[in-house]
Amino acid sequence: MKLRIATVSPLVSFEIKKMCVIGLGYVGLPTACMFAKAGLEVVGVDVDELIVDKVNRGEVPIVEPGLAELLRDMAGSGRLRAVTKTEPADAFFIAVPTPFQHDGTHAPDVSYIESAIRSIAKVVVTGNLVVLESTSPVGTTRHIIEVLRSIRPDLRMPGSDGTEGDIDFAYSPERVIPGSTTEEIVRNDRVIGGVSARSAERALALYKQFVTGKCHVTDDKTAEMVKLAENAYRDVNIAYANELSVLCDRFGIDVWELIELANRHPRVSILSPGPGVGGHCISVDPWFLVAGAPDIARLVRTVREVNDFKPHYVYRKVEEAMEVHPHAHLACLGLSYKPDIDDFRESPALEIALRLNAKWPGRVVVVDPNGAVLQEREERAGALTFLDYGAALQRCGVIVGLVPHRSFRERETPEGKVLLDIAGIWAKEAGAHAIIEPPVGAKLWTAA
Ligand SMILES: NC(=O)c1ccc[n+]([C@@H]2O[C@H](COP(=O)([O-])OP(=O)(O)OC[C@H]3O[C@@H](n4cnc5c(N)ncnc54)[C@H](O)[C@@H]3O)[C@@H](O)[C@H]2O)c1
């Protein structure tokens, strides 16, 4: 539904000077910084006291290029501060996690959003604007309106027919890619879905304070679906590359050469395979479509299954290599869910490394440029042995390349090792699962 922004209604005169951004993670913190940079008074809210303390000291809790300087400037300017409890404000932005249930159902877990809206319910007043940025199942913006209605019957909520209420609500998905967030948050096109024309108008006016990309206005449900459609699209394309990689392995074909040749077709652009699909978005959000319409979301479900199968396949390939070299030590290169970031959520590389480590305790080492961050965040990482690249290569005879971090790709292809190139680190030399055998008699490892 296209919303027409033509009418100027009385609430528009409520100027937005102060806002609360709820959730200070990969999305919320850069968003809070950008609004502060635009001149607003911004209060960042997070349930994690450590994050709040760090932000107030001007220290970034995540690794993201350009964010450290931005946060230092904004915290120093006095326009951005962090707290653990939602405060009264003119506008509230919600950027909390939206995982799925890990009980096998993959049902969306909107409890973080519900908790955020309950915190807003304590302070919300007529004229406020609430914008949901968390990637959400279709209908979630309407759901939070109902949650707020049940807690605050004194306030009039907007109707499902577009009629205005005392509070305005909009949904606007974030499209940034970790590693380029501070640039993309400004220049990407943005979709803004209002539950009413006035809601959309107010959210649009706010975003325009820092967004240079085009802002496209629609209704809340369409905006929710746009984000899910985008991430499912990426999932479909990655699944195709991943399935090609296992097919090529079966047929004894170098998948990297295959993709390079196929992409010479003017209308073909196949992506690169990897150990699976991870992260907080692409491996999660398509399930929201499946959960919303399980009887008809057949392609989306199959694609999720294809990508979820890949780590098992990789594990089995490494197992085979270790069976051939029963005394070798094994190095896993890369643990994050994609290259050159410190995000390990839902990472297939991490799952593979943990499983291999459990199978061959004492014989597996891991290398990741952000290994220290992982150890700080993830208890399970305590079981892993972290080494730097050089030491890992010296110790291990079998090397499995799981994540193509730049620092790995810049190195020479290791010689005299068994290499399993899962993510194209040495793509010029090896096939996706081709095992490069070292010369006969080569010394595969040094004593630990
Ligand atoms: N990370 C990305 O690149 C990206 C991109 C697009 C969309 N998204 C979506 O944005 C949303 C947030 O993702 P993220 O990566 O920023 O998550 P995150 O885990 O990095 O940050 C979320 C923060 O919210 C806090 N939090 C949780 N519940 C809270 C509550 N009730 N009140 C206050 N704080 C609370 C957590 O402590 C955490 O610091 C998700 O829905 C995600 O799918 C993320």
PDBQT file of the ligand as one rigid body, heavy atoms in Angstrom, charges set to zero:
ROOT
HETATM    1  N1  LIG A 501      23.710  -6.586  12.860  1.00  0.00    +0.000 N 
HETATM    2  C1  LIG A 501      23.308  -6.201  11.659  1.00  0.00    +0.000 C 
HETATM    3  O1  LIG A 501      24.124  -5.992  10.771  1.00  0.00    +0.000 OA
HETATM    4  C2  LIG A 501      21.848  -5.976  11.363  1.00  0.00    +0.000 A 
HETATM    5  C3  LIG A 501      21.497  -5.478  10.108  1.00  0.00    +0.000 A 
HETATM    6  C4  LIG A 501      20.163  -5.249   9.837  1.00  0.00    +0.000 A 
HETATM    7  C5  LIG A 501      19.205  -5.535  10.794  1.00  0.00    +0.000 A 
HETATM    8  N2  LIG A 501      19.568  -6.045  12.009  1.00  0.00    +0.000 N 
HETATM    9  C6  LIG A 501      18.512  -6.303  12.980  1.00  0.00    +0.000 C 
HETATM   10  O2  LIG A 501      18.569  -5.290  13.988  1.00  0.00    +0.000 OA
HETATM   11  C7  LIG A 501      18.171  -5.823  15.258  1.00  0.00    +0.000 C 
HETATM   12  C8  LIG A 501      19.287  -5.594  16.261  1.00  0.00    +0.000 C 
HETATM   13  O3  LIG A 501      20.420  -6.307  15.814  1.00  0.00    +0.000 OA
HETATM   14  P1  LIG A 501      21.866  -6.023  16.381  1.00  0.00    +0.000 P 
HETATM   15  O4  LIG A 501      22.793  -6.752  15.479  1.00  0.00    +0.000 OA
HETATM   16  O5  LIG A 501      22.061  -4.581  16.611  1.00  0.00    +0.000 OA
HETATM   17  O6  LIG A 501      21.760  -6.778  17.780  1.00  0.00    +0.000 OA
HETATM   18  P2  LIG A 501      22.815  -6.752  18.989  1.00  0.00    +0.000 P 
HETATM   19  O7  LIG A 501      22.676  -8.025  19.695  1.00  0.00    +0.000 OA
HETATM   20  O8  LIG A 501      24.153  -6.330  18.465  1.00  0.00    +0.000 OA
HETATM   21  O9  LIG A 501      22.290  -5.565  19.902  1.00  0.00    +0.000 OA
HETATM   22  C9  LIG A 501      21.085  -5.608  20.551  1.00  0.00    +0.000 C 
HETATM   23  C10 LIG A 501      21.249  -4.917  21.898  1.00  0.00    +0.000 C 
HETATM   24  O10 LIG A 501      19.965  -4.858  22.497  1.00  0.00    +0.000 OA
HETATM   25  C11 LIG A 501      20.122  -5.038  23.886  1.00  0.00    +0.000 C 
HETATM   26  N3  LIG A 501      18.822  -5.394  24.444  1.00  0.00    +0.000 N 
HETATM   27  C12 LIG A 501      18.164  -6.572  24.387  1.00  0.00    +0.000 A 
HETATM   28  N4  LIG A 501      16.958  -6.472  24.938  1.00  0.00    +0.000 NA
HETATM   29  C13 LIG A 501      16.826  -5.193  25.361  1.00  0.00    +0.000 A 
HETATM   30  C14 LIG A 501      15.806  -4.458  26.004  1.00  0.00    +0.000 A 
HETATM   31  N5  LIG A 501      14.637  -5.027  26.305  1.00  0.00    +0.000 N 
HETATM   32  N6  LIG A 501      16.033  -3.166  26.307  1.00  0.00    +0.000 NA
HETATM   33  C15 LIG A 501      17.215  -2.580  26.008  1.00  0.00    +0.000 A 
HETATM   34  N7  LIG A 501      18.212  -3.217  25.395  1.00  0.00    +0.000 NA
HETATM   35  C16 LIG A 501      18.018  -4.508  25.052  1.00  0.00    +0.000 A 
HETATM   36  C17 LIG A 501      21.213  -6.087  24.000  1.00  0.00    +0.000 C 
HETATM   37  O11 LIG A 501      21.836  -6.054  25.274  1.00  0.00    +0.000 OA
HETATM   38  C18 LIG A 501      22.150  -5.676  22.869  1.00  0.00    +0.000 C 
HETATM   39  O12 LIG A 501      23.187  -4.831  23.315  1.00  0.00    +0.000 OA
HETATM   40  C19 LIG A 501      17.866  -7.298  14.994  1.00  0.00    +0.000 C 
HETATM   41  O13 LIG A 501      16.511  -7.454  14.760  1.00  0.00    +0.000 OA
HETATM   42  C20 LIG A 501      18.650  -7.601  13.734  1.00  0.00    +0.000 C 
HETATM   43  O14 LIG A 501      18.098  -8.681  13.021  1.00  0.00    +0.000 OA
HETATM   44  C21 LIG A 501      20.872  -6.253  12.312  1.00  0.00    +0.000 A 
ENDROOT
TORSDOF 0
